[in-house]
Amino acid sequence: MNQVRIHLRFTEEAAQDLREKDFALISLALRPGLPRAEARKLARATLREAVQHHFGCDAKAVSVETVSGKAPLVKIGRQRVHVSFSYEQDWAFIALDVRRPIGIDVTFINHEAEWLEECVRVAKEFLPPAISRRIEGLAGLERATAFAEEWALHEAKLKCMGLPLQEWTSELEVRLSGMRTGSLGDIAGFMVAYAWKEN
């Protein structure tokens, strides 16, 4: 997973990642105020472009399967591409992998005073105890950044597994074990993270 990079739009560099690494991470800068439904359309159009380019097929050969409780899946004949989407304000993020389930998430770094208190409660409810304690021990921008990164990592894992947001339990810990994750750091005030399920 070395040198993981994210690409603005589907570029030749993104196509190269897909060919050489079997996965690609793509971001889309959206028009300010664009409705979420339109953002989803643009993200899916970009996904189709990537898949068509990679497999050398036309648009009719590509179908996107979304089933409640499962991560989205793209089908091209017998080929399968695992995909994940995330949206925040004027950005859309897409992850696709031709070999295994993948998840991506983007979280805004919110350092407003009220949220800095609230995020501790949220962390205690949904994140592992050790992580929530670490977040509680921080303050100001450090707390906001730590929460955003850990939340993005957690959501990426859930998306990879096709799981909904739920309270942290020992059972959930087991289900999310054996995963590889990474953070792309602060991108324009957002934390972006990804996760793969190990085979």
C-alpha positions in Angstrom: 0.0 0.0 0.0 3.0 2.3 -0.4 2.7 5.7 -2.0 -1.1 5.8 -2.0 -2.2 8.9 -3.7 -5.5 10.6 -4.6 -6.2 12.1 -8.0 -8.3 15.1 -8.9 -10.7 13.7 -11.5 -10.0 10.5 -13.5 -6.6 11.2 -15.0 -3.9 9.1 -16.7 -2.2 8.8 -13.4 -5.3 7.4 -11.8 -5.6 4.9 -14.7 -2.0 3.9 -14.1 -2.7 3.2 -10.4 -5.6 1.1 -11.5 -3.4 -0.9 -13.9 -0.4 -1.3 -11.6 -2.0 -1.4 -8.1 -5.5 -2.7 -8.9 -7.0 0.3 -7.1 -7.4 4.1 -7.5 -8.6 6.9 -5.3 -10.3 9.9 -7.0 -11.6 13.2 -5.8 -14.0 15.6 -7.5 -14.3 19.3 -6.8 -18.0 20.1 -7.0 -19.8 23.3 -7.8 -20.6 25.1 -4.6 -24.1 24.2 -3.4 -24.5 21.3 -5.9 -27.4 19.1 -4.7 -26.3 15.7 -3.3 -28.3 13.9 -6.0 -26.3 15.7 -8.7 -23.0 15.0 -6.9 -23.9 11.3 -6.9 -24.5 11.5 -10.7 -21.1 13.1 -11.3 -19.4 10.6 -9.1 -21.0 7.6 -10.8 -20.2 9.1 -14.2 -16.5 9.4 -13.2 -16.7 5.8 -11.9 -18.1 4.6 -15.2 -15.4 6.5 -17.1 -12.7 4.8 -15.0 -14.1 1.3 -15.5 -14.7 1.8 -19.2 -11.1 3.0 -19.6 -9.7 0.1 -17.5 -11.6 -2.7 -19.2 -12.0 -1.2 -22.6 -15.7 -1.6 -22.7 -18.6 0.7 -23.5 -21.1 2.3 -21.1 -23.8 -0.3 -21.7 -21.5 -3.1 -20.4 -21.1 -1.4 -17.0 -23.7 -1.8 -14.2 -23.6 -0.5 -10.7 -25.2 -2.8 -8.1 -26.3 -1.3 -4.8 -27.8 -3.6 -2.2 -28.8 -2.5 1.3 -26.2 -3.8 3.8 -23.5 -4.3 1.2 -20.9 -2.1 -0.3 -21.6 -1.0 -4.0 -20.3 -3.3 -6.7 -19.7 -2.7 -10.4 -20.2 -5.5 -12.8 -18.7 -5.7 -16.3 -19.7 -9.2 -17.5 -18.0 -11.6 -15.2 -15.6 -8.9 -13.9 -16.2 -7.2 -10.5 -15.0 -3.9 -9.3 -15.5 -2.9 -5.6 -16.3 0.8 -5.1 -16.9 3.2 -2.3 -18.2 6.8 -2.3 -17.9 9.7 0.2 -19.3 13.2 0.0 -18.6 16.3 2.2 -19.6 19.9 1.3 -18.2 20.6 -2.2 -16.2 17.4 -2.6 -16.8 13.9 -3.7 -14.4 11.0 -3.2 -14.4 7.7 -5.1 -12.4 4.5 -4.3 -12.3 1.5 -6.7 -10.5 -1.8 -6.5 -10.6 -4.6 -9.0 -9.6 -7.3 -6.4 -11.1 -6.7 -3.0 -13.6 -4.6 -1.0 -12.5 -1.1 -0.4 -13.9 1.9 1.6 -13.2 5.6 1.6 -14.5 8.4 3.8 -14.0 12.1 4.2 -14.6 14.0 7.4 -14.6 17.8 7.9 -12.2 19.1 10.6 -14.6 21.0 12.7 -12.9 22.9 15.5 -15.9 25.0 16.8 -16.1 25.0 20.5 -19.4 23.3 20.8 -18.3 20.4 18.5 -15.1 20.0 20.4 -17.2 18.9 23.4 -19.7 16.9 21.4 -17.1 15.0 19.4 -15.9 13.4 22.7 -19.4 12.0 23.3 -19.6 10.7 19.7 -16.2 9.1 20.0 -17.1 7.3 23.2 -20.3 5.9 21.6 -18.9 4.8 18.2 -15.1 4.5 18.4 -12.9 2.0 20.3 -12.3 3.0 23.9 -8.6 3.6 23.5 -9.2 6.0 20.6 -11.9 7.9 22.4 -9.7 8.3 25.4 -6.9 9.7 23.3 -9.3 12.2 21.6 -10.6 13.3 25.0 -7.1 13.9 26.2 -6.5 16.4 23.4 -7.7 20.0 23.0 -8.5 22.5 20.3 -7.4 21.9 16.8 -5.5 18.8 17.9 -8.7 17.2 19.1 -10.7 18.2 16.0 -8.0 16.8 13.7 -7.6 13.6 15.7 -11.4 13.0 15.8 -11.8 13.7 12.0 -9.0 11.3 11.1 -10.2 8.5 13.4 -13.8 9.0 12.3 -12.8 8.8 8.6 -10.8 5.7 9.2 -13.7 4.1 11.1 -16.3 5.0 8.4 -14.0 3.7 5.7 -13.8 0.3 7.5 -17.6 0.2 7.8 -18.1 1.1 4.1 -15.6 -1.5 3.1 -17.6 -4.2 5.0 -21.0 -2.8 3.9 -22.0 -2.1 7.5 -24.1 0.8 8.9 -22.9 3.2 11.6 -23.5 1.5 15.0 -22.4 1.7 18.6 -18.9 0.2 19.3 -19.1 -3.3 20.6 -16.7 -6.3 20.9 -18.6 -8.0 18.1 -18.0 -5.0 15.8 -14.3 -5.0 16.8 -14.1 -8.6 15.5 -15.9 -7.8 12.3 -13.5 -4.9 11.6 -10.4 -6.8 12.4 -7.8 -7.8 9.8 -8.2 -4.6 7.7 -5.5 -2.4 6.3 -6.2 1.3 6.6 -4.5 4.6 5.8 -5.0 8.3 6.0 -4.3 10.8 3.3 -4.1 13.6 5.8 -5.6 17.0 5.7 -6.9 17.9 2.3 -8.4 21.4 2.1 -9.7 21.1 5.7 -10.9 17.5 5.5 -9.4 14.2 6.6 -9.6 11.5 4.0 -9.1 7.8 4.9 -9.4 4.5 3.1 -9.6 0.8 4.1 -9.2 -2.6 2.5 -10.3 -6.0 3.7 -7.3 -8.4 3.8 -7.8 -11.6 1.8 
